[in-house]
Amino acid sequence: MKKIFDRSKKSNENIAESLLVPTILLISLISLIYFRNETAVRLVGPDSIGFITLILGVILSFVLFVPFYIYGLKAKSEKLSRKQLGFNIVTLSVATAIMTILVTAIGVELASQAFKELTLDKYTSSVIVGIYAGLVVYLLVPASINLNTQSIVRIFSVVMVCGMLLSMITSSNPLWWQINFSSLGSIAGPSAKVFNFTLLLSGMVLITMSFHLLDDIRKLMISGSNKSKNARINILKGLFVFIGICMAGVGVFTYAENPLMHNLSAYSMVLGFAIIIIGLKKILPFIDATFLANSYFTLAVIGVCYFLFTRVHYLNLTAFELLAFGITFAWLVLFVRKISSLHGEV
């Protein structure tokens, strides 16, 4: 029997292309029914183009991600335990939906600022919504099928950066930075919920990413006994899971309600990264000297920042937290890119 689709990236692109036009037509028709009583449709506000695209973004993310992610795992012959598969699906589908919402919201806001007071008829509005839905399908389907470590770290980056920026922008206290970074999660209002949920979800995504990353690392370990390799991988896995739990803990334990657990989670997260960097040569002997030197330099910079904060008082708490978090975040991205490049994904 002739296969309609092979398992290549090209065939995955064909799947997205085959769904593109039907999605545009179907969603345009549904939107036209939704806008049937509207004579002038706005870009933002209730019953607007922006409103329906945000709702559609969430629905399409959940409807598309799960089946095509599972399809991709089967295509790549990747077998996950039932618990791990369930954790990955919940975490990544929510993260994908959040990412879609954030990107869509930014696009809608830019359009509303560029075309102030613009209204469109229901036909044009419906086509715009249909094209948006088609674009989401076209981008999301191949990404879900080809999901790998690099893809997950992009999701992690978008969710983390956009969530933090949204929390800063919407904070009811514009001078939050004079207190500390963690005050964003304690100030009354929606910004605190955004801050804490972002950290919780990012921690879960980091744990999910570690499973994929360690699979890549396992394939790179060609020397040593299986027992030795498994021990090193389990150590690295434990450290990444620990960091993910600590990151989630920063969001769960707010500074105002439980400062001890909040600070313990935050400092433990940095400590976990430090242990990985210090033991990197022992855990992963194949890592080159240049990356090791850059990693040690990264750790040294964090140490200098801590000295400038605690001894010299050149940095305040907010500056130290932002620098320490930003540096460890950047190192994580570089580490994933290094492993992916060695594994042949880049």
Secondary structure, 3 states (H helix, E strand, C coil): CCCCCCCCHHHHHHHHHHHHHHHHHHHHHHHHHHCCCCCCEECCCCCCHHHHHHHHHHHHHHHHHHHHHHHHHHHCCCCCCHHHHHHHHHHHHHHHHHHHHHHHHHHHHHHHHHCCCCEECHHHHHHHHHHHHHHHHHHHHHHHHCCCHHHHHHHHHHHHHHHHHHHHHHCCCCCHHHCCHHHHHCCCCHHHHHHHHHHHHHHHHHHHHHHHHHHHHHHHCCCCCHHHHHHHHHHHHHHHHHHHHHHHHHHHCCCCCCHHHHHHHHHHHHHHHHHHHHCHHHHCCCCCHHHHHHHHHHHHHHHHHHHHHHHHCCCCHHHHHHHHHHHHHHHHHHHHHHHHHHHCCC
